Amino acid sequence: MVWMLWSLSFAGVVAVISTKFTLKQTTALSWVIGFMLMWLVIGNLGVLPTKLLWFAVPLSLVESYGASYIAHYFQRKNK
């Protein structure tokens, strides 16, 4: 349930950010907001190994880009 709320919040934030920034800027901001802040908390709790970051960072960049692209696509379509 918590991950569902996190995903919905992330999608909402990306949609709002994408109205004011370019695709690259939206990707960077959404990655910082979604991934870095989440890993800061999880890293502080010490529940996940740091070696997982080698896989998580590239995949999270792809996730942030995909979310940003979808948000920009729908905004262009609605104009």
BELDA-V283792 format. One record per residue. N is the residue number from 1. RES is the residue in one letter. PSI is psi in whole degrees, 0 to 359 (none if undefined). NEAR is the number of other C-alpha atoms within 8 Angstrom. Layout:
n: (N,N)
res: (RES,RES)
psi: (PSI,PSI)
near: (NEAR,NEAR)
This chain:
n: (1,2,3,4,5,6,7,8,9,10,11,12,13,14,15,16,17,18,19,20,21,22,23,24,25,26,27,28,29,30,31,32,33,34,35,36,37,38,39,40,41,42,43,44,45,46,47,48,49,50,51,52,53,54,55,56,57,58,59,60,61,62,63,64,65,66,67,68,69,70,71,72,73,74,75,76,77,78,79)
res: (M,V,W,M,L,W,S,L,S,F,A,G,V,V,A,V,I,S,T,K,F,T,L,K,Q,T,T,A,L,S,W,V,I,G,F,M,L,M,W,L,V,I,G,N,L,G,V,L,P,T,K,L,L,W,F,A,V,P,L,S,L,V,E,S,Y,G,A,S,Y,I,A,H,Y,F,Q,R,K,N,K)
psi: (321,320,328,317,322,316,318,319,318,315,319,317,317,319,319,316,322,343,339,347,165,174,315,317,320,319,313,314,318,327,317,315,312,316,307,318,322,316,333,316,312,320,323,325,336,32,344,145,145,339,340,339,330,330,325,323,307,321,325,328,320,318,314,320,316,316,319,319,316,317,316,323,312,328,322,322,327,349,none)
near: (4,5,6,7,8,8,8,8,8,10,9,8,9,13,10,8,11,13,8,6,8,7,11,7,8,13,13,9,9,15,12,9,9,9,10,9,9,9,8,8,8,10,10,6,6,7,6,7,7,6,5,8,8,7,7,8,8,8,8,10,10,8,8,12,11,8,11,15,9,8,11,11,8,8,9,7,6,5,4)
